[in-house]
């Protein structure tokens, strides 16, 4: 089953899968009911310092990706997160949700690529 990423503000909402928010900060203007989340794994998101440094500036994306991958590798919550994703993918789709406006240069894109590499046999 696929591992998808989707902007939490996208309509219509994709409900076909396990929905997990991968932002450290709750997205503005979204109620918990409307988010229809199955989980919020904020500890897998970039640190506040890295997020603020990146500031969603596309020219910093390559360096952001390198730094975020290093954070992920050192993150003590990574094994639990990978186990959750792997388990949920065995039963259906997993949709990782993010709030960033830029759908190409954000942490969910990096996280999706990182997880796919980690789960390869």
C-alpha positions in Angstrom: 0.0 0.0 0.0 1.3 3.5 -0.7 2.8 6.0 1.7 1.3 9.4 0.7 1.8 12.9 1.8 -0.9 15.6 1.7 -1.3 19.2 2.8 -3.7 19.2 5.7 -5.6 22.2 4.1 -6.3 20.2 0.9 -9.9 19.7 0.0 -11.5 17.2 -0.5 -9.8 15.4 2.3 -8.3 12.0 1.5 -9.8 9.6 4.1 -8.5 6.5 2.4 -5.8 5.5 4.8 -4.3 6.0 8.3 -3.9 9.8 8.7 -1.0 11.0 10.7 0.1 14.6 11.2 3.9 15.0 11.0 4.2 18.7 12.0 5.5 19.7 15.4 3.1 22.6 15.6 -0.7 22.2 15.1 -1.9 23.8 11.8 -3.7 27.1 12.2 -7.4 27.2 11.5 -7.8 23.4 11.5 -10.0 21.9 14.2 -9.2 18.5 15.7 -12.5 17.2 14.4 -12.0 18.5 10.9 -8.4 17.1 10.8 -9.8 13.6 11.2 -6.4 12.4 12.4 -5.6 8.9 13.5 -2.4 10.1 15.1 -0.1 13.1 15.6 3.6 12.2 15.8 5.1 15.6 16.4 8.4 14.3 17.7 9.3 13.0 14.2 9.1 16.6 12.8 12.2 18.8 12.5 13.3 20.6 15.7 12.1 24.1 16.3 15.7 25.4 15.6 15.9 23.6 12.2 12.4 24.6 11.2 13.1 28.3 12.0 16.5 28.2 10.2 14.9 26.7 7.1 11.9 29.2 7.2 10.5 27.4 4.1 13.1 29.1 1.8 13.5 26.8 -1.3 17.1 27.8 -1.7 17.9 26.2 1.7 16.0 23.0 0.9 19.0 20.9 0.0 20.8 21.8 3.3 17.5 21.4 5.2 17.1 17.9 3.8 20.6 16.9 4.9 20.1 18.4 8.4 16.7 16.9 8.8 17.9 13.4 7.7 20.6 13.7 10.3 18.0 14.6 13.0 15.9 11.6 11.9 18.8 9.2 12.1 19.5 10.4 15.7 15.9 10.6 16.8 15.1 8.1 19.5 11.5 8.0 18.4 12.4 6.8 14.9 12.1 3.0 15.5 8.6 3.4 17.0 7.6 5.6 14.1 8.9 3.3 11.5 7.2 0.3 13.2 3.9 2.2 13.2 4.2 3.1 9.5 5.2 -0.4 8.5 2.3 -1.9 10.4 -0.3 0.5 9.0 1.1 0.0 5.4 0.4 -3.7 5.8 -3.3 -2.9 6.3 -3.8 0.1 3.9 -2.6 3.5 2.9 -0.7 5.8 5.2 -1.2 9.6 4.6 1.3 11.9 6.3 -0.2 15.3 6.7 1.7 18.6 6.8 0.7 22.3 6.9 3.4 24.0 4.8 2.2 26.0 1.7 5.1 24.8 -0.4 4.1 21.2 -1.3 7.5 20.4 -2.9 10.0 21.8 -0.3 8.9 20.7 3.1 9.7 18.1 5.8 7.0 15.7 4.7 8.7 15.2 1.3 12.0 14.5 3.1 10.3 12.2 5.6 8.5 10.2 2.9 11.7 9.6 1.0 13.6 8.8 4.2 10.9 6.2 5.3 10.7 4.6 1.9 14.5 4.1 2.0 14.3 2.7 5.5 11.5 0.2 4.7 13.2 -1.2 1.6 14.1 -4.9 2.1 
